[in-house]
Every structure is written in structure tokens, then in C-alpha cells.
Amino acid sequence: MRRFINNTVNGALRHTKRVIISVVGFTVLFIGIAMIVLPGPAIVVIPLGLAILAGEFVWAERLLKKVKSGVKSAKDSIYKK
């Protein structure tokens, strides 16, 4: 009985953690998207939201890698001499 209770509590904690990370990550991401037209550092906030979400979602991790490689290639083309 004790093992059942521990498994149930651990499962609920994992689910709660995933929900909290999702809410915080999507909130930061949407704020960053809004900063594209509003004043603010959207270039910093959008990858931050993706980084938060990448801890729980594979699609966010893939998108974050694409953003990083795009930033790197843009930086390389600007500073290429």
C-alpha cells in the first residue's frame, strides 16, 4: 500500500512539474513573440522561452537548436572578413 501511495505522489509531482514548466515556458515565449511588435528584447526572450520548454518537449529543443544555428550563421556572415 505504501509503495502505491509513493508511486502516486511521485507521478503527481512529475505531472505538476511538467505543467508548471509548460506554463512558464509558454508565457515567456508568448511575451517574446509579443515583443516583436512591442518594445523589448524579443531576440533574447524567445530563445529563453524555448530553452525553458526544451527541458520537457523535444520539439522545443529542436527549434532551439535551429535558432542557435541561425544566430551563429548570421553572426558569422556579419563578422566574416
Phi and psi in radians as a Rosetta constraint file:
Dihedral C 1 N 2 CA 2 C 2 CIRCULARHARMONIC -1.105 0.35
Dihedral N 2 CA 2 C 2 N 3 CIRCULARHARMONIC -0.693 0.35
Dihedral C 2 N 3 CA 3 C 3 CIRCULARHARMONIC -1.108 0.35
Dihedral N 3 CA 3 C 3 N 4 CIRCULARHARMONIC -0.712 0.35
Dihedral C 3 N 4 CA 4 C 4 CIRCULARHARMONIC -1.056 0.35
Dihedral N 4 CA 4 C 4 N 5 CIRCULARHARMONIC -0.778 0.35
Dihedral C 4 N 5 CA 5 C 5 CIRCULARHARMONIC -1.125 0.35
Dihedral N 5 CA 5 C 5 N 6 CIRCULARHARMONIC -0.769 0.35
Dihedral C 5 N 6 CA 6 C 6 CIRCULARHARMONIC -1.094 0.35
Dihedral N 6 CA 6 C 6 N 7 CIRCULARHARMONIC -0.744 0.35
Dihedral C 6 N 7 CA 7 C 7 CIRCULARHARMONIC -1.118 0.35
Dihedral N 7 CA 7 C 7 N 8 CIRCULARHARMONIC -0.699 0.35
Dihedral C 7 N 8 CA 8 C 8 CIRCULARHARMONIC -1.144 0.35
Dihedral N 8 CA 8 C 8 N 9 CIRCULARHARMONIC -0.769 0.35
Dihedral C 8 N 9 CA 9 C 9 CIRCULARHARMONIC -1.140 0.35
Dihedral N 9 CA 9 C 9 N 10 CIRCULARHARMONIC -0.775 0.35
Dihedral C 9 N 10 CA 10 C 10 CIRCULARHARMONIC -1.097 0.35
Dihedral N 10 CA 10 C 10 N 11 CIRCULARHARMONIC -0.701 0.35
Dihedral C 10 N 11 CA 11 C 11 CIRCULARHARMONIC -1.123 0.35
Dihedral N 11 CA 11 C 11 N 12 CIRCULARHARMONIC -0.709 0.35
Dihedral C 11 N 12 CA 12 C 12 CIRCULARHARMONIC -1.161 0.35
Dihedral N 12 CA 12 C 12 N 13 CIRCULARHARMONIC -0.661 0.35
Dihedral C 12 N 13 CA 13 C 13 CIRCULARHARMONIC -1.168 0.35
Dihedral N 13 CA 13 C 13 N 14 CIRCULARHARMONIC -0.723 0.35
Dihedral C 13 N 14 CA 14 C 14 CIRCULARHARMONIC -1.091 0.35
Dihedral N 14 CA 14 C 14 N 15 CIRCULARHARMONIC -0.744 0.35
Dihedral C 14 N 15 CA 15 C 15 CIRCULARHARMONIC -1.127 0.35
Dihedral N 15 CA 15 C 15 N 16 CIRCULARHARMONIC -0.756 0.35
Dihedral C 15 N 16 CA 16 C 16 CIRCULARHARMONIC -1.106 0.35
Dihedral N 16 CA 16 C 16 N 17 CIRCULARHARMONIC -0.729 0.35
Dihedral C 16 N 17 CA 17 C 17 CIRCULARHARMONIC -1.081 0.35
Dihedral N 17 CA 17 C 17 N 18 CIRCULARHARMONIC -0.756 0.35
Dihedral C 17 N 18 CA 18 C 18 CIRCULARHARMONIC -1.121 0.35
Dihedral N 18 CA 18 C 18 N 19 CIRCULARHARMONIC -0.700 0.35
Dihedral C 18 N 19 CA 19 C 19 CIRCULARHARMONIC -1.138 0.35
Dihedral N 19 CA 19 C 19 N 20 CIRCULARHARMONIC -0.764 0.35
Dihedral C 19 N 20 CA 20 C 20 CIRCULARHARMONIC -1.110 0.35
Dihedral N 20 CA 20 C 20 N 21 CIRCULARHARMONIC -0.795 0.35
Dihedral C 20 N 21 CA 21 C 21 CIRCULARHARMONIC -1.087 0.35
Dihedral N 21 CA 21 C 21 N 22 CIRCULARHARMONIC -0.695 0.35
Dihedral C 21 N 22 CA 22 C 22 CIRCULARHARMONIC -1.113 0.35
Dihedral N 22 CA 22 C 22 N 23 CIRCULARHARMONIC -0.809 0.35
Dihedral C 22 N 23 CA 23 C 23 CIRCULARHARMONIC -1.113 0.35
Dihedral N 23 CA 23 C 23 N 24 CIRCULARHARMONIC -0.810 0.35
Dihedral C 23 N 24 CA 24 C 24 CIRCULARHARMONIC -1.139 0.35
Dihedral N 24 CA 24 C 24 N 25 CIRCULARHARMONIC -0.794 0.35
Dihedral C 24 N 25 CA 25 C 25 CIRCULARHARMONIC -1.088 0.35
Dihedral N 25 CA 25 C 25 N 26 CIRCULARHARMONIC -0.818 0.35
Dihedral C 25 N 26 CA 26 C 26 CIRCULARHARMONIC -1.170 0.35
Dihedral N 26 CA 26 C 26 N 27 CIRCULARHARMONIC -0.610 0.35
Dihedral C 26 N 27 CA 27 C 27 CIRCULARHARMONIC -1.102 0.35
Dihedral N 27 CA 27 C 27 N 28 CIRCULARHARMONIC -0.829 0.35
Dihedral C 27 N 28 CA 28 C 28 CIRCULARHARMONIC -1.105 0.35
Dihedral N 28 CA 28 C 28 N 29 CIRCULARHARMONIC -0.733 0.35
Dihedral C 28 N 29 CA 29 C 29 CIRCULARHARMONIC -1.086 0.35
Dihedral N 29 CA 29 C 29 N 30 CIRCULARHARMONIC -0.791 0.35
Dihedral C 29 N 30 CA 30 C 30 CIRCULARHARMONIC -1.197 0.35
Dihedral N 30 CA 30 C 30 N 31 CIRCULARHARMONIC -0.601 0.35
Dihedral C 30 N 31 CA 31 C 31 CIRCULARHARMONIC -1.111 0.35
Dihedral N 31 CA 31 C 31 N 32 CIRCULARHARMONIC -0.725 0.35
Dihedral C 31 N 32 CA 32 C 32 CIRCULARHARMONIC -1.100 0.35
Dihedral N 32 CA 32 C 32 N 33 CIRCULARHARMONIC -0.718 0.35
Dihedral C 32 N 33 CA 33 C 33 CIRCULARHARMONIC -1.127 0.35
Dihedral N 33 CA 33 C 33 N 34 CIRCULARHARMONIC -0.685 0.35
Dihedral C 33 N 34 CA 34 C 34 CIRCULARHARMONIC -1.136 0.35
Dihedral N 34 CA 34 C 34 N 35 CIRCULARHARMONIC -0.531 0.35
Dihedral C 34 N 35 CA 35 C 35 CIRCULARHARMONIC -1.253 0.35
Dihedral N 35 CA 35 C 35 N 36 CIRCULARHARMONIC -0.146 0.35
Dihedral C 35 N 36 CA 36 C 36 CIRCULARHARMONIC -1.110 0.35
Dihedral N 36 CA 36 C 36 N 37 CIRCULARHARMONIC -0.683 0.35
Dihedral C 36 N 37 CA 37 C 37 CIRCULARHARMONIC -1.789 0.35
Dihedral N 37 CA 37 C 37 N 38 CIRCULARHARMONIC -0.335 0.35
Dihedral C 37 N 38 CA 38 C 38 CIRCULARHARMONIC -1.732 0.35
Dihedral N 38 CA 38 C 38 N 39 CIRCULARHARMONIC 2.801 0.35
Dihedral C 38 N 39 CA 39 C 39 CIRCULARHARMONIC -1.188 0.35
Dihedral N 39 CA 39 C 39 N 40 CIRCULARHARMONIC 2.342 0.35
Dihedral C 39 N 40 CA 40 C 40 CIRCULARHARMONIC 2.682 0.35
Dihedral N 40 CA 40 C 40 N 41 CIRCULARHARMONIC 2.912 0.35
Dihedral C 40 N 41 CA 41 C 41 CIRCULARHARMONIC -1.501 0.35
Dihedral N 41 CA 41 C 41 N 42 CIRCULARHARMONIC 1.256 0.35
Dihedral C 41 N 42 CA 42 C 42 CIRCULARHARMONIC -1.057 0.35
Dihedral N 42 CA 42 C 42 N 43 CIRCULARHARMONIC -0.564 0.35
Dihedral C 42 N 43 CA 43 C 43 CIRCULARHARMONIC -1.108 0.35
Dihedral N 43 CA 43 C 43 N 44 CIRCULARHARMONIC -0.468 0.35
Dihedral C 43 N 44 CA 44 C 44 CIRCULARHARMONIC -1.611 0.35
Dihedral N 44 CA 44 C 44 N 45 CIRCULARHARMONIC -0.693 0.35
Dihedral C 44 N 45 CA 45 C 45 CIRCULARHARMONIC -1.297 0.35
Dihedral N 45 CA 45 C 45 N 46 CIRCULARHARMONIC -0.669 0.35
Dihedral C 45 N 46 CA 46 C 46 CIRCULARHARMONIC -1.096 0.35
Dihedral N 46 CA 46 C 46 N 47 CIRCULARHARMONIC -0.870 0.35
Dihedral C 46 N 47 CA 47 C 47 CIRCULARHARMONIC -1.096 0.35
Dihedral N 47 CA 47 C 47 N 48 CIRCULARHARMONIC -0.531 0.35
Dihedral C 47 N 48 CA 48 C 48 CIRCULARHARMONIC -1.117 0.35
Dihedral N 48 CA 48 C 48 N 49 CIRCULARHARMONIC -0.772 0.35
Dihedral C 48 N 49 CA 49 C 49 CIRCULARHARMONIC -1.099 0.35
Dihedral N 49 CA 49 C 49 N 50 CIRCULARHARMONIC -0.703 0.35
Dihedral C 49 N 50 CA 50 C 50 CIRCULARHARMONIC -1.149 0.35
Dihedral N 50 CA 50 C 50 N 51 CIRCULARHARMONIC -0.649 0.35
Dihedral C 50 N 51 CA 51 C 51 CIRCULARHARMONIC -1.139 0.35
Dihedral N 51 CA 51 C 51 N 52 CIRCULARHARMONIC -0.669 0.35
Dihedral C 51 N 52 CA 52 C 52 CIRCULARHARMONIC -1.127 0.35
Dihedral N 52 CA 52 C 52 N 53 CIRCULARHARMONIC -0.791 0.35
Dihedral C 52 N 53 CA 53 C 53 CIRCULARHARMONIC -1.231 0.35
Dihedral N 53 CA 53 C 53 N 54 CIRCULARHARMONIC -0.482 0.35
Dihedral C 53 N 54 CA 54 C 54 CIRCULARHARMONIC -1.127 0.35
Dihedral N 54 CA 54 C 54 N 55 CIRCULARHARMONIC -0.348 0.35
Dihedral C 54 N 55 CA 55 C 55 CIRCULARHARMONIC -1.198 0.35
Dihedral N 55 CA 55 C 55 N 56 CIRCULARHARMONIC -0.339 0.35
Dihedral C 55 N 56 CA 56 C 56 CIRCULARHARMONIC -2.128 0.35
Dihedral N 56 CA 56 C 56 N 57 CIRCULARHARMONIC -0.415 0.35
Dihedral C 56 N 57 CA 57 C 57 CIRCULARHARMONIC -2.171 0.35
Dihedral N 57 CA 57 C 57 N 58 CIRCULARHARMONIC 2.310 0.35
Dihedral C 57 N 58 CA 58 C 58 CIRCULARHARMONIC -1.198 0.35
Dihedral N 58 CA 58 C 58 N 59 CIRCULARHARMONIC -0.666 0.35
Dihedral C 58 N 59 CA 59 C 59 CIRCULARHARMONIC -1.085 0.35
Dihedral N 59 CA 59 C 59 N 60 CIRCULARHARMONIC -0.627 0.35
Dihedral C 59 N 60 CA 60 C 60 CIRCULARHARMONIC -1.219 0.35
Dihedral N 60 CA 60 C 60 N 61 CIRCULARHARMONIC -0.632 0.35
Dihedral C 60 N 61 CA 61 C 61 CIRCULARHARMONIC -1.131 0.35
Dihedral N 61 CA 61 C 61 N 62 CIRCULARHARMONIC -0.753 0.35
Dihedral C 61 N 62 CA 62 C 62 CIRCULARHARMONIC -1.104 0.35
Dihedral N 62 CA 62 C 62 N 63 CIRCULARHARMONIC -0.767 0.35
Dihedral C 62 N 63 CA 63 C 63 CIRCULARHARMONIC -1.137 0.35
Dihedral N 63 CA 63 C 63 N 64 CIRCULARHARMONIC -0.670 0.35
Dihedral C 63 N 64 CA 64 C 64 CIRCULARHARMONIC -1.113 0.35
Dihedral N 64 CA 64 C 64 N 65 CIRCULARHARMONIC -0.696 0.35
Dihedral C 64 N 65 CA 65 C 65 CIRCULARHARMONIC -1.098 0.35
Dihedral N 65 CA 65 C 65 N 66 CIRCULARHARMONIC -0.702 0.35
Dihedral C 65 N 66 CA 66 C 66 CIRCULARHARMONIC -1.130 0.35
Dihedral N 66 CA 66 C 66 N 67 CIRCULARHARMONIC -0.715 0.35
Dihedral C 66 N 67 CA 67 C 67 CIRCULARHARMONIC -1.116 0.35
Dihedral N 67 CA 67 C 67 N 68 CIRCULARHARMONIC -0.764 0.35
Dihedral C 67 N 68 CA 68 C 68 CIRCULARHARMONIC -1.078 0.35
Dihedral N 68 CA 68 C 68 N 69 CIRCULARHARMONIC -0.770 0.35
Dihedral C 68 N 69 CA 69 C 69 CIRCULARHARMONIC -1.191 0.35
Dihedral N 69 CA 69 C 69 N 70 CIRCULARHARMONIC -0.605 0.35
Dihedral C 69 N 70 CA 70 C 70 CIRCULARHARMONIC -1.144 0.35
Dihedral N 70 CA 70 C 70 N 71 CIRCULARHARMONIC -0.713 0.35
Dihedral C 70 N 71 CA 71 C 71 CIRCULARHARMONIC -1.151 0.35
Dihedral N 71 CA 71 C 71 N 72 CIRCULARHARMONIC -0.716 0.35
Dihedral C 71 N 72 CA 72 C 72 CIRCULARHARMONIC -1.126 0.35
Dihedral N 72 CA 72 C 72 N 73 CIRCULARHARMONIC -0.769 0.35
Dihedral C 72 N 73 CA 73 C 73 CIRCULARHARMONIC -1.181 0.35
Dihedral N 73 CA 73 C 73 N 74 CIRCULARHARMONIC -0.614 0.35
Dihedral C 73 N 74 CA 74 C 74 CIRCULARHARMONIC -1.165 0.35
Dihedral N 74 CA 74 C 74 N 75 CIRCULARHARMONIC -0.723 0.35
Dihedral C 74 N 75 CA 75 C 75 CIRCULARHARMONIC -1.123 0.35
Dihedral N 75 CA 75 C 75 N 76 CIRCULARHARMONIC -0.733 0.35
Dihedral C 75 N 76 CA 76 C 76 CIRCULARHARMONIC -1.131 0.35
Dihedral N 76 CA 76 C 76 N 77 CIRCULARHARMONIC -0.663 0.35
Dihedral C 76 N 77 CA 77 C 77 CIRCULARHARMONIC -1.252 0.35
Dihedral N 77 CA 77 C 77 N 78 CIRCULARHARMONIC -0.532 0.35
Dihedral C 77 N 78 CA 78 C 78 CIRCULARHARMONIC -1.275 0.35
Dihedral N 78 CA 78 C 78 N 79 CIRCULARHARMONIC -0.785 0.35
Dihedral C 78 N 79 CA 79 C 79 CIRCULARHARMONIC -1.623 0.35
Dihedral N 79 CA 79 C 79 N 80 CIRCULARHARMONIC 0.132 0.35
Dihedral C 79 N 80 CA 80 C 80 CIRCULARHARMONIC -1.224 0.35
Dihedral N 80 CA 80 C 80 N 81 CIRCULARHARMONIC 2.264 0.35
